[in-house]
Amino acid sequence: MRVDAQRNRDHLLTVAGPVIAEQGIDVSMRDIARRADVGLATLLRHFPTREALLEGLLHVSFGDLTARASELETAHTAEDALVSWVRDCVAWTTEYRGVTVLMAAAIEDPESALHASCVTLRAAGARLLARAQATGAARNDIDGDDLFALIAMLAWLGDQPALAPRANHLFDLVTSAVLTHADGDRDTGAPGER
């Protein structure tokens, strides 16, 4: 890619991030182009679809979450690694309202621009889950698809203002349901906290 084209692409991503964080994933592509002070055709030349724009925007975050799973896998107990990674994923998905809806659809659609990244992210979580299951820390009747769905559910809950005061409690309930320990009162912290 030419230097000026890369600079334009980077500029579009820099502008799109805060706009999508503010207005959600359904924001108008025309509005993003307007805020970036470019024509819609320029935006569409770089990102022909909303999913392509989101893939460009989220690519680094997907990579970071995948790398975080590998880091946790070697540095923490299986249970702590799984809970920490789920917490990180939930915190990240709440950054862009509505992204979990696209991710859930993209994981089933190989034609989606987000498909490969979502599959890689799901595989990272599945590895942490399998490690926790192998040590007896997590239920054996859950798989990577279930874990991905639970993360999407927790992220959706985080998007609901009426449920925000209960976010920590609901996170603990869901993670306790995945884990095999009987202590439902364990404090895992708020999603996003470390």
Salt bridges, closest charged atoms under 4 A:
ASP4 OD2 - ARG2 NH2 2.92
GLU22 OE2 - ARG35 NH2 3.49
ASP31 OD1 - ARG34 NH1 3.74
GLU55 OE2 - HIS59 ND1 3.22
GLU71 OE2 - ARG68 NH1 2.72
GLU73 OE1 - ARG127 NE 3.68
GLU79 OE2 - HIS181 NE2 3.60
GLU79 OE2 - ARG186 NH1 2.22
ASP88 OD2 - ARG68 NE 2.61
ASP88 OD1 - ARG194 NE 3.32
ASP141 OD2 - ARG139 NH2 2.74
ASP145 OD1 - ARG122 NH1 2.71
